[in-house]
Amino acid sequence: MAFSVSALFLFGVIVIIFIRNKQMKLSHAILAALFGFMVSQSTAAKPIQDFLSQLAKTISSVVS
């Protein structure tokens, strides 16, 4: 299933607005989960995963 960048961007903005306004309800949580699902199947998944892995390694080395 392929989604365009604009659809991912739109869902991302909606999720951010709900979180910032502290109005995260069940329907909004479902929307956030769908957004995560769509991002995981996009071309952005690999760079995001690499960034988070590097961040975890950096934090781990600073804490130890």
C-alpha positions as CSV (number, residue, x, y, z in Angstrom):
1,M,0.0,0.0,0.0
2,A,1.6,3.2,-1.1
3,F,0.7,6.7,0.3
4,S,1.9,9.9,-1.1
5,V,4.1,12.2,1.0
6,S,1.3,14.8,1.1
7,A,-1.1,12.3,2.8
8,L,1.6,11.4,5.4
9,F,2.3,15.0,6.0
10,L,-1.5,15.8,6.4
11,F,-1.9,13.0,9.0
12,G,1.3,14.0,10.8
13,V,0.0,17.6,11.1
14,I,-3.3,16.4,12.4
15,V,-1.7,14.2,15.0
16,I,0.6,17.0,16.2
17,I,-2.3,19.4,16.5
18,F,-4.3,16.9,18.6
19,I,-1.3,16.2,20.9
20,R,-0.4,19.9,21.4
21,N,-4.1,20.8,22.2
22,K,-4.2,17.9,24.7
23,Q,-7.3,16.6,23.0
24,M,-6.1,13.1,22.3
25,K,-9.2,10.9,22.4
26,L,-9.7,7.3,21.3
27,S,-10.4,8.3,17.7
28,H,-7.3,10.5,17.7
29,A,-5.2,7.6,19.0
30,I,-6.5,5.4,16.2
31,L,-5.5,8.1,13.8
32,A,-2.0,8.3,15.3
33,A,-1.7,4.5,15.0
34,L,-2.8,4.6,11.4
35,F,-0.2,7.4,10.8
36,G,2.5,5.2,12.3
37,F,1.4,2.3,10.1
38,M,1.6,4.5,7.0
39,V,5.0,5.9,7.8
40,S,6.3,2.4,8.4
41,Q,5.4,1.5,4.8
42,S,6.8,4.6,3.3
43,T,10.3,5.4,2.0
44,A,10.8,7.4,5.2
45,A,10.8,4.3,7.4
46,K,14.5,3.4,7.0
47,P,15.9,6.9,7.7
48,I,13.6,7.3,10.8
49,Q,14.7,3.9,12.1
50,D,18.4,4.6,11.5
51,F,18.0,8.0,13.3
52,L,16.3,6.4,16.3
53,S,18.8,3.6,16.5
54,Q,21.7,6.1,16.5
55,L,20.0,8.3,19.1
56,A,19.5,5.2,21.3
57,K,23.2,4.3,21.0
58,T,24.2,7.9,21.8
59,I,22.0,8.1,24.9
60,S,23.3,4.6,26.0
61,S,26.9,5.7,25.6
62,V,26.3,9.0,27.5
63,V,24.5,7.2,30.4
64,S,27.1,4.4,30.8
